[in-house]
Amino acid sequence: MAFWLLVISGALGTGIGLAASFLIARSIIRPLSSLEATARAVAKGGLDARAPATGPRELAHLGETMNNMLKTIQEHTEEIQERGRQLLDARAQAASDPLTGLGNHRKFHEKIRDMVAAAQTNGAPVGLIMLDVDNFKGVNDTLGHQAGDQVLRDLSATIAEIASQEQAFRYGGDEFTILLPDCDRHKTAEIAENLLHAVEKRAISGGHVEQITISAGVATFPDMAESVHEFIYRADMALNWAKSAGKNRLGVWDSVFGSNQDGDTPDAAGHASTASPSAGRGN
């Protein structure tokens, strides 16, 4: 009897010991596994992951400490991301025109330098259209600056439809530019001509102005210019010809000025029909 009591008590003791060991191990291993899973989630970018603060006191304290650390890191990361977004917004605002949403004068010069540099490397052509609104001062003087602003907004929308908003810039006042990568003389002139027709047909919203027209000048790189400065100058001179030749028309540098490379005296009479298919139109 004593022997069997000893055996039974030994067996019960062993069983209780094993059960206690299992429970203790489980109470330790489960929190440790949770901490490991949380660490893995954070390593993959999940800063919102949190460890359960359970188990023995030491492990629960470790979980709370880890969670506080993750909360601090997440808050600092979100603050840095917000500052980054604010910086990007500030840079976008500094590079865009608030009235039209197009790139501004500064952005245009940055873009044209980059495009010309790329063209010098890869040999691809770049087209430049410079345009402004015909008789825009009269719109402001007779209908007010709000009507003038609406004209500019609607013109910007038309430019975005014919070219693209990313390629268009408000150069200043009522003058706009369009940069066209991989566009030769023919394609650039075609886009400019389409724009003239589209503007001529478009009704200005609000009912204040029924119709406006524009004049445009075209130059292409590298066949019509050897530098950024010359590129802009020649498109601008072609625009000046279009204005002086009667407005509501397109001037292309090499057609307008021919062999007169200095661009001092536009040969308007000799090239009125060849500068643009719309050269016969007038205000």
N, C-alpha and C positions, 0 to 999 in steps of 0.2 A: 504493500500500500504506500509506504513511504517512498519507495522507488518510483512508483507511477505518479505520485503527487509531485515528486521532483521533476520527472519528465514533463508532465503537463505544465507545471509552473514555468519550466524552462522554455517550453514551446510557446506558451502565452507571452512570456517576456520577450522572446525573440520576435514574435509577431507584432507585439506592441512597439518594440524598438524599430522594426522595419517600417511599420505604418507611420510612426513619428518621424523617422528619417525621410520617408517619402513626402510627408506633408511639409516638413521643413524645407526639403529640397525644392518642392513645388513652389513654396512661398518665395523662394529666392530666385529660382530659374525663370519663373514667369515674368516678374518685374524686370529682370536682366534682359530677357528676350524683347520686352516692350521697349526698353531703353535702346537696344540694338536696332530694332525696327525703326524707331524714331530717328536715330542717327543716320541710318541708311536713307530715309526719306529726305532728311535735310541735305545730305550729300548730293541728292538728285535735284535739289533746288526747291524742295517743299518747305519753305520757311514757316509755313503755318502749321506744320506738324507739331504735335505735343505728346509728351510721354505721360502715362497715367502715374500719378504720385501714390502708388500703393505698395504693399509688401511691408517688410520690416522697416523700422523707423529710419535706419540709415539709407536704405534704398528709396524710401518715400521722399526723404530729404534731398537725395541726389536727383530724383525726378523733378521736384519743385525747382531746384537750382537750375537744372537743364532747361526747364520751361521758361524761367525768368530770363535766362541767357538768350534763348531763341526769340522771345518777345522783344527784347532790346535790339537784337540783330535785325529782326523784321521791321521794327519801327525806323531804324537808321537806314535800312535799305530802301524802304518806301520814301523816306525823306530825300535820299539821294536821287531816286527815280523821279520824284516830283520836281526837284531842282533841275534835273536833266530835261524834263518836259518843258519847264519854264524857259530854260535856255534855248531850246529848239524853237519854241514859240516866239521868243524875242528875236532870234536870228531870222525866222520867217517873216516877222513883221518888219524888220529892218530891211529886208530884201524885196518887199512887196509894196505896191501902191495901195493905200487904204481905200481909195475911191473905186478902183476897177478890179482890184485883186490880182492884177498882172504884176510881173516883176518890174522893179523900178529902174531908174537910170543907172544906179550903182550895180545892180544885178546884171543888167545888160552888158556893161563893160567887162564884168567878170566872165560872163558866159562867152562873149565874142572872143576874148583873149584865149580861153580854153579851146574853143572850136577852131580858131585859126591855128593854134599850136598843134592840135590833132591833125588838121588838114595838111599842115606842113610835113607831118610824119607819114600819114597814110595816103596822101594824094587825093583824098575825096573832096569834092567841091562843097562849098558852103554858099548859100544864097542869103542875101540881106534885102529886106524891104523896109523902106522908111516911108511913112505916110502921115498926113495930118488932115484935119477936117477943113473943107472949104468954107470960107466966110464964117469961121467959128466966133469971131469977135461980134459979128452981127447977131448971132444967136444969144449971146450973153447980154448984149446991149438992149435988144428988143424984147426978149422973153425972160431974162433974168438968169442968174447963175445956177439956180436949181434946174432949169431946163437944160442949161449947158452941161451940167453934171450928168443928167440923164442921157444926153447925147453920147457922152464919153462912155458911160456904162453900157449902153446898147451897142456902141461901136466895138467895145471890148468883147461883148458876147458874140458879135458877128465874126470878129477875128478868131475867137476860140473855135467857132464852128468851121471856118474855112481852113485854118492852120491848126493850132492847138494852144491852149492856155499856157503851157510850159514854154512854148517857143516865142510868145509875145511879151512885149514890155512897153510900159508907158515911159517914153523917153523924156517927156516934160510937156506941161500944158496940154495942148490937143495933138501932140505928136507922138506917134507910136513906131515901134520897130518890131520886125519879125525875123528871127534867125532860123534858117532852114538847112539842117545838115543833110549832106548827100543830095543836094539839089543844084543842078547846073543852071545855066542862063535860061534855057527854054522852060524848065519846070518852075523856076522861081517867078518868071514873068507870067506864066500861066496861073499860078496861085494868086499873084497880085491882081491880075485881070479878073479872076473869079471874085476876089474880094471887092473890087470896085463895083462890079455888077450887083453883088449881094447887098452892099451898103446902099446902093442907089435904089434898090427895090424894097428895102426893109422899112417898115413903118416904125417910127419912134414911139415907144409906149408912153401912155399918159395923155396923148392927144395934143401936146403942145407943139410938136414939130412933125409935120407930115413926112418930110423927106430930107435927107442930107446927102452930100456927096463928099468924096475924098480925092486927094491927089496922092500919087505914090511914085517913089523912085526905087530902082532896082540896081544892084551891083552883085557880082559874084566873085568869090575867091577860089583859086588864085589867078584866074584868067583876066580879071579886070583890076587887080590890086596885088601889091606885094607885101603889104603890112596892114595891121589893124587900123592904123590911122588913115591910110589911103583907102581902105575898104569902106570905112564909115563916110569919109569925105566924098567918095564918088557916088554912093547911094544918095547922100544928101544933095549933091549937085544935080543928080537926075530928078530928085523931088523938086528942087528949085525950078528946073526947066518945066516940069509939069505944071507948076503953079503959074509961071510966067507965060506959058503957052495957052492958057485959058482955063485951067483947073479941070477937075473931074476927068483926069486922064493919067496915064502911066508913062513914065520915062525910064528907059533902060540905058545905062551909062554908055555902052559902046555904040548903040544906035543913035543916041541923041548927040553925042559929042564926036563920034567918029575918030578921026586921027588927032583931034585937038585934045591931047592927053592932059593938058593943064586945066581944062574945063573952065576957061575964063569967059568964053562967049558961046552960048548955046546956039547951034545952028537950027533954030526952031522951024524956019521956013522949009529947009531942005529935008527935015526928018519928022515933020508933024505926022505923016501917015505911017512911018516905019517905027516910030517909037512905041506905039501901042495900037492894037486894033480899035481901041476906044478913043483914039486921038481926035476923032471928029466930034465927040460930044463936048458940050460946054454948059456952063451954068446959065 
